[in-house]
Amino acid sequence: MKAAEKGSWRIYDEENPIPGYFEFDWLSSRFPDLYHEFAISTIGLVNKLHTIIDFSEMHVLDVGAGTGRSSIELSKRAKKVNSTDVYRSVINFGKNEIQRLGIQNIEYTYGDRDKLPFADNSFDAVIFSWAEPNYIEAYRVLKNNGYIIQMASIPEAICGEITDVLHGTNSYDQKIFLSSYPDEFEQRDNTVFSSIPLVGLVDVHRFTYLSKYKSVEELASIVGRLYGPKAKEYFTTRKQDTYSWRNEIRIGQVLK
Ligand SMILES: C[S@@+](CC[C@H](N)C(=O)[O-])C[C@H]1O[C@@H](n2cnc3c(N)ncnc32)[C@H](O)[C@@H]1O
């Protein structure tokens, strides 16, 4: 997919969306700048992850790295980051961003999560940040004791605080989106990672993160383009420039 001209996502027809309109992979590859502006929740996820794991001596693989948000944040603490994605336009966007910021410890290459272009036992950690996982491939490229990490919003509120508004549902207590809502921790068995062999249980961390945007108008434009008019109206009527997410980080250590 060829990237559209920067900023062109701002001109669109909400009532007659073109195919792919609400598909994230399509949108991010067509409008990488839009995805990059939107993906602030990734900063919250990686910042939290840095409080849990010390990556300073680790070689990390970021699968489905997109426009580079997750890799850029990881690179601030990790020894080295390899980033992969399958859409050339987001890879190009990410590479430009990494170069613009003068980051030296990220190598961004084409790579399909289902056939990662790396040898067995290559990495200390594999990360799927807001990306579809392939646990078996992650297991293959991880070293013994390496970390498998999956992070995104909690599954029951995949669009963050506007999930119920968008879907007309009542699937969570709205209080979980208050910044004061407490963190939660639990452990689960390896079935959450398709039963790949693990050293112990899977650690599951839940926390609330408020993505802060430049202005109410900017946030409304971004979510309007991504989720449609209801989302735009939600932030405009509240005059709100933050977007709250209840996030979840799952961490296991593989046994080889
Ligand atoms: C929602 S984005 C996440 C980007 C980034 N990790 C972040 O946290 O902001 C998901 C990414 O997965 C990529 N993707 C889709 N199919 C893939 C595949 N088979 N292998 C690798 N990446 C893929 C998409 O192109 C997209 O950039």
The ligand as a Tripos MOL2 file, in Angstrom:
@<TRIPOS>MOLECULE
LIG
   27    29     1     0     0
SMALL
NO_CHARGES

@<TRIPOS>ATOM
      1 C1         -2.2290   -1.4080   15.4960 C.3       1 LIG1
      2 S1         -0.6260   -1.4420   14.7620 S.3       1 LIG1
      3 C2          0.4850   -1.4390   16.1410 C.3       1 LIG1
      4 C3          1.6940   -0.5940   15.9010 C.3       1 LIG1
      5 C4          2.6590   -0.4480   17.0740 C.3       1 LIG1
      6 N1          3.1340   -1.7140   17.5600 N.3       1 LIG1
      7 C5          2.0690    0.3540   18.2160 C.2       1 LIG1
      8 O1          2.0020   -0.1700   19.3410 O.co2     1 LIG1
      9 O2          1.6920    1.4980   18.0220 O.co2     1 LIG1
     10 C6         -0.5540   -3.1340   14.2010 C.3       1 LIG1
     11 C7          0.5030   -3.3560   13.1370 C.3       1 LIG1
     12 O3          0.5570   -4.7540   12.7620 O.3       1 LIG1
     13 C8          0.9560   -4.8030   11.4100 C.3       1 LIG1
     14 N2          0.7250   -6.1280   10.8070 N.ar      1 LIG1
     15 C9         -0.4120   -6.5870   10.2230 C.ar      1 LIG1
     16 N3         -0.2230   -7.8430    9.7850 N.ar      1 LIG1
     17 C10         1.0610   -8.1990   10.1130 C.ar      1 LIG1
     18 C11         1.8500   -9.3670    9.9090 C.ar      1 LIG1
     19 N4          1.3510  -10.4520    9.3020 N.pl3     1 LIG1
     20 N5          3.1150   -9.3550   10.3510 N.ar      1 LIG1
     21 C12         3.6380   -8.2590   10.9650 C.ar      1 LIG1
     22 N6          2.9430   -7.1160   11.1900 N.ar      1 LIG1
     23 C13         1.6680   -7.0870   10.7550 C.ar      1 LIG1
     24 C14         0.1550   -3.6770   10.7800 C.3       1 LIG1
     25 O4          0.6800   -3.2640    9.5450 O.3       1 LIG1
     26 C15         0.2420   -2.5820   11.8580 C.3       1 LIG1
     27 O5          1.2950   -1.6930   11.5980 O.3       1 LIG1
@<TRIPOS>BOND
     1     1     2 1
     2     2     3 1
     3     2    10 1
     4     3     4 1
     5     4     5 1
     6     5     6 1
     7     5     7 1
     8     7     8 2
     9     7     9 1
    10    10    11 1
    11    11    12 1
    12    11    26 1
    13    12    13 1
    14    13    14 1
    15    13    24 1
    16    14    15 ar
    17    14    23 ar
    18    15    16 ar
    19    16    17 ar
    20    17    18 ar
    21    17    23 ar
    22    18    19 1
    23    18    20 ar
    24    20    21 ar
    25    21    22 ar
    26    22    23 ar
    27    24    25 1
    28    24    26 1
    29    26    27 1
@<TRIPOS>SUBSTRUCTURE
     1 LIG1         1 GROUP 0 **** ****
